[in-house]
Amino acid sequence: MTGSTPDRLTRALADRYRIERELGQGGMATVYLAQDLRHDRKVAVKVLKPELAAVLGGERFVVEIKTTAALQHPHILPLFDSGTADGFLYYVMPYIQGETLRDKLSRETQLGIDEAVRITREVADALDYAHRHGVIHRDIKPENILLHDGRPMVADFGIALAVSAAAGGRMTETGLSLGTPHYMSPEQATAEKELTNRSDVYSLGCVLYEMLTGSPPHVGATAQQIVMKIVMDPVRPVTELRKTVPLHVAAAVGKAVEKLPADRFESAKAFAEALGNPAFGAGTIGMTAPSGSVYRQRNSKTLGLVAAIALLATTAALWGWLRPEPGRPVRWFSVALPDSLSLGGSGNYRLALSPDGERLAYAGRSAGRQGGGILLRRLDQLGVTAIPGTDGGVNPSFSPDGRQLAFLATGAPRSIRVVSLAGGPAITLTDSLVDTGGLAWGQDGYIYYDGHLEGDGIARVRETGGAPEIVTRPDSAGGERYHNAPAPLPNRRGVLFTAVREVGRPEASEIAVVDLGTGKHRTLTRGVLAIYSPTGHLLYITSDGTLMAAPFDQDRLALTGEGVAITGGVSTRGVSRADLALANGTLVYAAGAPVLNRRELVWVTRDGAATAVDPAWTRFLAYPRISPDGRRVALSVVEGGVQPEVWVKQLDRGPALRLTAQGGRSGTWFPNGQRILYSGPAGLQSVPADGSALPALVRATTGTVPMLLPEISPDGQWVSYSARGNLYLARISGDTARRDVAATPALELSPVISPNGRWIAYVSNESGQLEVYVRPFPETQTTRWPVSTGGGVNPRWRRDGAELFFIRPNGDFLAVPVGPGPVFTAGVPSVLFSAEPFQSAEAGVGYDVHPDGKRFLMLRQIGGARSDELILVENLPAMLQTRVVPR
């Protein structure tokens, strides 16, 4: 459906129904909750997919559906209305408060035996009634069985028949198919035109099999594989999977799922009676293959013939299950992005495809927007547009209907936001301990994200907002450090994610899956990022940038075959960052050399020439601050664990010393060069630069809000720091009070006090984007002067105060002359070089200025530069289904 469908539908049905919201989508229709204006009641309006409606024709469908409207049974969901409106074909049913059997199975996996048998007998009673009235359902499955106060009601009765009859044998024109592969009878799977009531008996037997064992009788990585198993493979007896099932129930299930219709129950009523008869089966259990050469000889011929028929018929029967289009080749393209609109946010996840595979959303460096924001490009067009309200956004993810976009807002505090692609403000869903390690919008109404609610695991929040929920907790005893990169499965039963074990070793990371029903997770394979392909495959990236594919059963949450390399050269960054998106058979990924999660210190001169400080010393580094004498550097280092610690290193090739052991970052030097002030777990703490004493608390934090990026005034009396997007100024000792630096509702960060103690430079988004400003110090609220235009971050002073440096969103590194007088005056900024090759181009990672003012201490990634080349692969299913097969 197009983005305008809800509006068109609302107008078309305005005289009879008021459309309120979408309830869900199926293979043939989209379901809406509506108010029946004539009868003042809630109803469910099902609207057939446009491609299906185009083939059927309204009058034919309405005629065919009349048979269904006549069905009246306590376990059949009645049909209230049907018709055509502005090209839409629709039918109306009661809106039932409750859940589907699929929802219940997704939550519980297996049902109690008595409950499963009761539900089956009541559904069989409905089937028997319909069969006696000449209606075969053709699509019995857990999704079509609603549970209202525990009582089953069968939905969509006869709709599949009406669609088939109205189409007149032209279903292949729609790209859709009738029936669901896991529950298809063999005769339906082989596309026989005439089906009997025994086909519904088979499907109901499969549903009972799943209620008892937790899985349908036949599963596979693709629809074709499932169909071939239905046609050729025997069904395992229920008692092999669940020994407590009574023998007569197992025997009844076995008879219901016999391959030949003549071997099944003659009616749904007979099936129900057998389930209630303890004497049924006389001690034998169905689904047990006969032994001996006679059976083998007979079945080697019949199954061979059936297999041949199945191979000829699967084209028609499986058209709608993401099967590659016949004759359509797999094509690979390089997608160019304009320099001014290239990929940004390299520390995050940057790509998303709309569900129809037509639109690409990515985190970009849009000119004039700090950190860029989320950009949108239609793949059939060259133009790129910025999505309003997403400034600084990363980790984009489309809603299942493609109308909205969720993203991570990187300002303080980080938050999960949702914006409508039709326009309007971005809405914050949660800012509760949100981290940068990815987010994804699931089919179940939740947005999954990297969170710190209890442990460093995966969290989720409803798409309408509310309190976040814990999904996973790392297995610390098993060596897991944290979880990120959630990817919910479409069947709503599980979520894929990355389990990181060591920050410096991406090769140790693993792909894992959590069972949403039990909350337990297990690892699947080594890798740094994974997504699910509806072809029944797990797509995952290894630490060396190889894209792999392996058969994966999302119902069992298990791999069913070995991984096969699809391509190499995927750009990986750090431990688990990579860019990979898949929708509607189209794959997009970012190509380039792997960028390891290690950085080196480099000296960069004013003309941009870079020289490594100490090539032998590389770590995960951030926030370098040069000592007053220029001989040492304090910085944050992550090594082995997940929390940063404060280190001091001799410049250039001298030794390095770790000063903290309980966590510490963004350290800065006291004016005398003897101690370092840093942001610690308890607040602002100080430690001797030679490690001669333990850290001491200087200023306790308030609640759980960290005190970041502290800066000490030249006289050593004041400290300025950032906390939850605000800047504060406080005395280092004595007075415990603090005051706002700017006292505005804008986001403010990165304070830095001038060497003469007269000014404080900082960054604010009060203009709508991050810019550099200067205020008087310490009386900061009297006035302020803008310094940058077109965006600016990471301000730093030259040691004599004659220049102020900052970085633009496009990576340009600028110097601004500063006048020496008592009133602040700034000259015209000039570009010195591009900071793009250095991590300093990212807000918060930082750099520092040497006391001589002629060079800068910056950070450079080890392992290759970032690449903005995007690779697009069309018709990926054709490759997966021929190259990657289950065991």
N, C-alpha and C positions, 0 to 999 in steps of 0.2 A: 504494500500500500504506500502511496505517496504521502508526503508530509501534509497535503491538503485534505486527505481523506476524512479525518474526523470532522472538519468543518463542513465539508460537502455532505457527509452523512447526517450530521446534526440538522442541516437545513432541509435535506430531503425527507427526514422523518419528523420534522418539527410539529406537524399537526397531530401525530399519534404518540410519539415517544420522545422523551427528553434524554439524550445521551449524556451520561455522567462521567464515565471513565472506562478505560480499557481494562478488561479482566485478564486477558491472555490471548495467545495465538496458537493455532494448531496447523496441521498440514493443509487443511482445506479452508479454514475460516479464522476470522478474528472475532473475539467475543467482547461485547461491551455491556456494562451495567447501565440500565436505563429505567426511567420512570414511565409506566404505562399511564398516559394522561386520561384515557377514557375510564379506566377501572381503578386508578389511584393505587398502583401496586408496583413493586420492583420486579423487573424482568431481565432476562439475559437475551440480548440481541446478537445473533451470530450472522456475520456478513461474509459471504463467500469471497475468496481471493479474486481480484479482478481478472487474472488470467484464466481462472476457471469459469467465471461468469461470462467471459467473452465467448467461450466455446459452447456453453450450455444453452444460452438464450433464456430469457425470463419466463415466457409463457410455458415452455416445455417443462422447466423445473417446477413451476407452481402446480402444473397438472400432475407430475409424478409424485409430488410430496403429499398429495391429498390422502393417499393410502396411509401414510404415517399419522396424519392428523386424526384418523379414526381410532387409533389405538388408545384404549383406556384401561390401565392396569396399575395397581398400587406400587409396583416396582419399575414402572416405566415413566420417565419424565415426559409429561404431555407436551404437545405442540400447540401453542396459543395462536400463532399467526405466521404468515409467510407472504412474500410478495417481492415486487421490484420497485425501486425508487432511484431516479437519477443514475441509472446504469448499475445500481447495486442489487444483488440478489441476497435476500435475508430471510431468516426465520426466527421466531421468538419462542422462548421457553420460560418456565418459572425460574426465578433467581433463588437458588437453594443456599441457605446458610449452612456451611459445613466444609467438607473437604472431599477430594477425590480419593479413590483407593490408591492411586499413585502417590499422592501426598502422604498417606498413611504408611505405605510401604517404604517410601523414601526415609521416613522417620524411624520406623520400627524394623524394617528389612523383612522379618518373618512375623506372621500372626499366630495367635493361639489356634490349635487345631479345631476346636469347637467353633470359634469365631469364623475361621476360614471356610469351614464346611457350611455354616449357616448362611454366610454371604453368598456362597456358590449356589446353594439350593434355592435361595430367593431370586437370584439372577436367572437361574434355570427356569423357574416358574414364569418369569417375564418372557424369556425366550420361547418357552412352549406356547404361551398365549399368542405371541406375535407370529410364530410359525404356523399356528392353526388359522391365522388370518392372512397367510400368504406373504408375510414380511420376514426377510432374512436380514439380520443386522449388518453383517459383513465386516465389522470393525470393533469386535469385542476386545477391550483392553482395559487396564486399570484406570487410564485417563478418562474413560467413558462411563465409569461406575462412580456415581456420587454417593456419599455417605451422609445422610441427614438423620441426626439422632441415632446413629448406628445402623439405620435401615438403608440398604442399597437401592439406588434408583438408576436405571440405565438411561443414558442420554444418547442423543443422535440416532434414535431408532429409525432405520430405513433411510437415513440421509444418504449413506453411501450408495444404496440401491437407486435412489432418486437421481443422484448425480450421474451414476453410470448410465441409467436409462435415458436421461436427458441428453447426455453427451453423444449417445448413438454410436459408441465404439470409438470416439475421438479423444479419449482421455490423454493419449500421448501428446496431443497438441497443447495441453495445459502445463506440462512439466511436473504434474502431480500424479500420485498413485493412490489407489484405494486399499485400505488395510495397512496394518503395521507389521513389519516383518517378523518380530519375535512371536506374534500370536496368529500368524497366517496358517491356515490349513495347507497341506501339500497341494491340493487341487487349486487353491487360490494362488499359491506361490507360483504355480506353473501356468497361471493365466487362463484356466479353464473358464469358458463363458457361462456355463450353467452350474451354479452352486446350489447345494441343497442345505436343509437345516443342519445336517451333520457337520458342515463347515463351521457353524457357530458353536456346536458342541465341542469341536476341537479347540477353538479359541478360548472357550470358557475353561476347558481342561488345562490349557496353558496358564491361565490366570490363577487357577487354584494351585497348580504346580509352583508358581512363584510365591503365592501366599504361604505355602508350606515350607519351601526350601530357600527362599530369598532370591531366586533367579529363575527366569523362564527356562523351558526345556532346552532351547538351543540359543547360544550366544556366539557372536563373532565380531571381528573388527569392522566388517562392512556388511551392507545389506545383502550383497550377493553371497557372501560366505554363510550368512544366516539361512538364506533360502536353500542353499545346497545342503546344509545340515538338516533342514526340515525334510527335504526330499530323500536324503540318502542315509543319514545317521540314526541309529536307534536312540531312544530316550532312556536315560538312566532311571532305574526305579526310584521312586520317591524315598523308599526306606533306606536306600544307600546313603542318602543325604540327611535324612532325619528319621532315626530309628524309632521314635515314639509315635509315628503315624500309624494308626490302626490298619490292619491288613486289608480290610474291606474298602477303606478310603483309598489306599494305594492301588488296589486292583481297579477301582472305579476310575481313578485318574489315568491309569495305564490304558484302559479300554477307550477312554475319551480321546486320547492323543494317538490312537493307532493311525498309521499312514493311509491305509485304504479306508475310504468312507464306509464301506460295507462292514468293516470290522469294528466300527464304533457303535455307540448307542444309537438306536433308531430314532430317538427323540431326546430333547432336553429333559422331559419329564422322567424318562427312564434313567437318565444320568442322576437326577436328584434323588430318585427312589433308591438307587444303588448306594449312594452316599449315606442314606439313612438305614441301610440294611446290613447289620453285622455279619450276616451269613453270605453276603455277596462275594463271589470269587472262589468260594470253597477252599480257602487257604492258599490260593495262588495269587501272585501279584503280576499285574500287567507290566508291559515294557521289558519283559525278560525274553531275550532272543532265543528261539529254538536252537537246539544243537543238532549236529549231524550234517552229512553231505547233501541230503535232500534239500534242506533249507538253503545251503550255500549255492547249490546248482540252480534252484528256482530263483533265488534273489540275485544271483550274478546276472541273470538275464533281465529280470524285471527292473532291478535298480539301474542297470545300464540303460534300458529304454527310458526310464523315468529321468535319468540324468541327461540324456540327450534332449528330451522334451524340455527339461528345465533350462538347459543352456540356450535353447532357441527362444524360450519364453521370457527370460529375465530382462531383456531389453524393455518390453512393455511393462512388466510387473515392477521393475525397480527404477523407473525413470525419475522418480522424485526424490531419491535418497542421495543426493550429491554425487550421483554417478557422472563421470566425465562425459561431455557431449561427444557423440560418435564422430570420429574424424577430426575433432578439434585438437590441435597440437598444444603442447606445453610451450609457452613463450616467455622469454626472459627480456626485461627492459631495464635500462638505467634511467632513473628519474632525476632530472636536473632541478635544483632549487636555486632561485636568485641569490646572489651573494648577500643582499640586504635582508633576505628572508630565509636564511639557512637554519639548520638545526641548532638549537641551544640547549641549555640545561643538561650538560654532559654527565652530571652526577646523578641523573635520574633516568626514568623511562620516558621515551619521547614520541612514540608512534601509536596510532589507533586507526582502525578502519571501521567505517560504518557497516552495519549488518548486511547491507546490500552490496558492499564492496566497491561503492562508487565514490566515496569521499575519504580523503586522508586528513586526519587531524594530527598535528605535531607541535611539539614545543619548539618555538623558534626565536630568532633574534630580530624581531620586527624592528625596523628603524624607529628610533624615538621612544621605544618602550623598554624600560629597564628589565633585563632578563627576558625580554620578548613577551611571551604570552603564548596562547594556543592559536595556531594558524590553521586555516581550512583550505584544502584544495580539492576540487573535483578532478578525478583522474582523467576525465574526457575534456578538460579545459586546462589552459596554461596559467590562468590567474590564481593568485593566492590572496585570501582575505583574513584579516585578524578578527577573532571572535571577541566582541566587546565584553568587558568584565573579567577577562582572564589574564590580566597583566601579571607577569611573574609566574604564570601557571606551568606546571609540568604534569607528567603521568596522566595523560588524557585517556578517557574511556567512554565510549558511546553507550547510551541506554539501549536495551534490547530492541526498542522500536525505532532507534536512530534519531529521535527528536531532541534529545538532550545530551549533554556532555558533562561527565564528572571529571574533576581534576584536583590536583593538589596545589593549593595556594601557598607559596613558599615564604610569605611574610611571617612576622612574629605576631601571634602564634601560628604555626602551620595549621592548615585546616583543609577539610574535604568540602569542596563546593560543587554545586550543580548549576548549569546555565542552560536555558532553552536556546536552541539554535534558531528559533523563530524570533528571538529578541527578548529583552528584559534583563533585569539585574541577576547577578550570580547569588545564589542562596547558600549559606553556610549550613552544612549538615552536622558537623562536629569539629571541634578543635581540641579534642581530648587525646593528648599524648600521641599525635600523629607524626609518623616518621616519613622519610623520603623514599622508602623501598617499594614503591609501586601501589597501584590500586586497580580494581576491575569491577565492573558492574555486572552482577550475576542475573540469571534468569529468575531467581527466587525473590526479587524485590529488595535485595541487599547489595550494598557496595562494600567490597572487601578491601582492606588496606593494611599497610605495615604499621603496627601500633605497639604501644608500651603499656597496655592496661595492667597486666600482671605478667611480667616477663616480656621478653622482646619477641613476640610472636605475631600472628595474624589476628586482626580484629575485623569487625564488620558493623555497619550502621544501616538502618533501613533507608531506602531511597527517599522516604518522606521525612527523615531526621529522627531524632530520639537518642536514647542512651546507647552508646556502643556496647558490643558484646565481644567476649573473648572467643576466638575460634581455635587457635593453637597456642601451645606453650612449648618452648624449646626443651628437648630432652638433654638437660645439662649433664646428667650422669652418662649419657651416651655420647657426649662430646659436641653437642649442638650449641652454637653460640647464639644465633638468632635466626628468625624466619623472615622472608620477604618475598616479593614478586608473586602475589596471589593470582590464581587463574581459576575461577569457579567453573566447574563442569556444567554443560547444558542440562544434564538430567537432574541437577540440584542435589545430588547425593554426595558430592565431594568437591574439594578444592585442591588444585595443584599449587605448589609453592617451592621456593628454594630454601634449603636448610644449609646455612653457612656454618662451617666448622672452624676455619682459621681465616682471619682478616687478610693476611698476606699470601694465602695460598688458594687461589680460585679453583685449582684442580682438585681440592678436597671438598668442594661444595657438592651437594646432592639434590636431585629432584625428588620431592616427596609429595604425598597426597594424604589429606585428612578425610576421614569418614565423618560427615556431618551428623550422622545418626548416633555414633558412639563417641565422637570427639577424639578418637585415637588416630594417630598418623603413622605412616611407614615410608621408608625410602624406596625409590624405584630404580634409580640409576644415577651415575655421576653426571653432573651438568650444572650450568649456571643460570639457566632460564628455560621454562617450558610452557607450552600452550597446548590445547587440545584441538585436533582436527575432527570435524564431524564425520569424516571418512572412517573413524575408528582408529586414529593414530595419535601418538604422543610426539609432538615436535619439540625437540630440545637442542640447546646449544652447549657445546663443550667449552672448556676453558681456552682451547686453542682456536676457537672461532669456527668450528665445524657444526653445520646444521644437520642433525640426525632425525630420523623418524623410526618409530617402533610401533607395532600393533598394540593397541591399548583397549581394554574392556572397561568402559566407564561404569558399568553396573557392578562389576566385581572389583573395580579400582585396582586393576592389576595389568601388567604387561603380559602379552600373549605371544611374543616373538622377540627376535633380536633386533637391535637398532641397526639401521642402514644409513650411511652417509648420503645426504642429498647434495650438499655443496659445502665449500670452504669459504674462507675470507669474510665471515661475519664479524663485524666490529664488536669486540667485548671490552668492557671498561671495568677496572677494579675487580671486585670479587664476583659480582653477579649482575652488573649492568650490561644490557644489550637492548637492541631495538628489533622487535619482531611482532608482526600483526597479521592476522588471517581472518578473512570474511568472504563467504560466498565463493570459495574456490580460488580467491586471489590472495597471494602472500606478498608482504612487503618487509624488507629488512634493511638495516644500514650496514654497508660494507666497509672494510678497512682493516688495517693491522690491529691486533689486540693491544689494548692499553692496560698495562698491569696496574695493580693498586699500589704502586710505589712511586715516590717522587724524589727528585734530587734538588739540592740547593744550587742555584746558578747566580753568578754575577752578570747583570745586564747593564751595559753602558748606555749613555744617553742616545746613541745612534741605533740601539737595539741589538748590538752584538752580545752574544751570550757565551759564558765560560763556566764549566762545571766547577763548583767549589771543592768538592771532595768526591770524585767518581766512585770511590769505594764505599761511600756511606749513603745508602738509599733506604728510605723507610716510607711509611705513610705519614707525611708531614703536613703541618698547617701552622698558620699564625707565626711566622718568623719575626723576632724582634731583636735588633742589634743592641748590644750593650753600649753604654755611654762612651766607652773608650774604643769601640769598634772592633774589639778582639774576640768577642764571643757572640753567640746567638742563642736566645731562648726560643723554644718552639714546642708545639704539641706533637707528640709521636704516638702512633698506635703500632704496637708490635706484639704479635701473638694473641692478645686479648681483643676485646671490642671497645674498651674505653680508652680515651687518650690520656697520656701522662705528660708532665712537664719535664723537658730535658734541656740541658745546656751543652752546647758544642763549641769547642775552640775553632776559630776561623784561621786558615782555611782547612788544613788537613790534620788538625789536632784531635784529641780524644773527645768522646761524648759521655755525658753523665746523666743518668735518670735521677730526678730530684723527688718525685712523688710516686706513691704506690697505691693510692686509693682513688685515683682519677683527678685530672687537672688539665685545663686548656686555656688558651689565649693569655699566656703570661706576659707581663710587662715589667721593665726594670725600675727599681727605685732610683732616684737621681744619683745616689752615691755608687751605684753599680754593685752593691754588696748583697742585695736581696731581690727576690722576684715576687711580684704580686700576681696571683692567678685566680681563675674561676674554678673553685673546687666543689665537692659534693655538699659541703656545709655552708658555702658562701664564698666570700673573698678571703683567700688565705695567702700567707707569705712564707717563703722558705729561703734559707741562705743559698746563694748562687754556687757555693762550693760544696753543698750537701752536708755541712757540718752539724746540722740540727734538723729535727723534725719540723714539718709545717706547723704554723700557728694560725689560728682563726683571727682575722682582722675585722670582718663584718659578716654577721650571720645572715643567711638568706631568709626571705619571708615566704613561708609555705614551701611549695615545691618549685617555684619559679626560679630558674638559674640566673645568676648575675654574670653577664657575658661581656667580653671585650673591654676589660677595665683599662683605664688610662690614668696615670698619675700626673699631677701638675708638676712643673719644674721645681717648685719649692717643697715638694713632698707632703703638702698639707691636704690636698684634695684628691679625690678619685671620682671619675665619671665612668658609668657603666650602663649597659643596656639590659633591660629585663622586660620580657613579654611585649616588645615593640615600643617601649618607652625609654627615654634617657633620663638618668638620675645623676645628681651631684651630691656628694657627701664628704664629710671630714673623715680622714683616715683613722684618726684616734679621737677619743673623747666623746663628742656629741654623736648620738645614735640617729639623729634626725636625717632625713634626706629631702631633697627638693627636685622638682622637675627642671630639666634643662630648657625644654621648649613649651611644655604644658599645652600641647595641641592634640586633637584627636587622630592625627596622622601617625603612620608608622615611622619610627626614628631609630637609627642604629649607627654603629661605627663612630663613636666619639673619639676625637684626638685633639689634645690641647697643644697650642702653639709653644715653641721653645721659650718665648718671652713671657709666657703666662697671661697674655692679654686676650687671646681668642680661643674659641673651641669650634672646630669644624666637625660636621656630622652629615648624615644622609637622612633625607625625609621624602615621603611621597605625597606631601601636602598639595602638590600641583597635579597629582594624578599619575606621576611616574617618579622614580627615585632620582633625586638631584642632590648635589652637594651645597650645603649652606654653611655660613659662619656666623657666630654670635659672640658678643663680648663675654669675657670671663673674669671673675666668677659671677658677675651680675648678668646672667644669660638672658633674662626675659625682657630686657629693655628694647632690643631691636634685633634684626637679623639681615644678612646680606646673601643673596643668591650668588653662587660661584659658577655652576655649570648650567648649560642649556643643552637640551637633547639627551638628557640622562647622565648620571654619574654615580659611581660607587667608590669605596675604598680610598678615602682621602688620607694623605700622609704629608707631614711637613718636612721641608728640608731643615737640617739641624740649626741653621742660622735664621730660620723663619722667613727667608727671602722668597721662597717658593712654596706653593701648595700643589701636590700632585693628586690626580684621580684618574679613573678609568671609565670610558664610555661603554654603553651596552655592546657596541660593535667591536670592542677590544682595544680601541685607540687609547694609548697612554699619554696623558696631557700634563703640561706644566703651566701653572698660573703664577705670574710675578705678583708679589705682595709688597706693598709700600711699607716703609719703616716708620711712618708717623703714628701719632696717638689714635687716629681714626683709620679704620680698616679700609684699604683700597686694594682692589685687585685689577691686574692688567688683563690683556687679551690672552685666553688660553692658546697654547700651541701644541701640536701633536709631536711627540718625540719619537715614538715607535709603536708598533702593534704588540699588545700584551697577549694576543690570542694564543701564541705557542706556550704560554705559561699559565699555571693554575691561578695566578694573581688576577686573571680576567674574571674569575668567579667571585661574586660578592661573599665576603666573610673569610675566604681562605687566606688572603692577605699577602703582603710583601713589606719590605722596609727600605729606608733610605740610609745609605752609608753616611757617616759624619762628613766626608769630604764633598758630598752632594753630586759626585760625578758618576755614581753607579748605584744599582738597586739590587737588593737581595730578593730573588724570586724563586718560585717552585716550578719544576718542569716534570711532566709525566715521563716515566720510564716505559719503553716498549712500543713507541710509535705515536704518531700524532692522530688526532681525531679525524674522521672522514665524514663528509656530508653526502657521499654518494648513496642514493637509495636504489635498491634493486627490487623490481616488481616482477612477480611470477604469476602468469595467468594459467588457469586450469591445472592447479597443483594436484587435484584428486587423480587425474590421469596418471601422474607419476607415482603417487603413493600406492594406488591400487594395483599397479603392475610390478613395482619394485619392492614393496614392503608387505609381507604376508605373515599371518600368525603361524604359530607352531602347529 
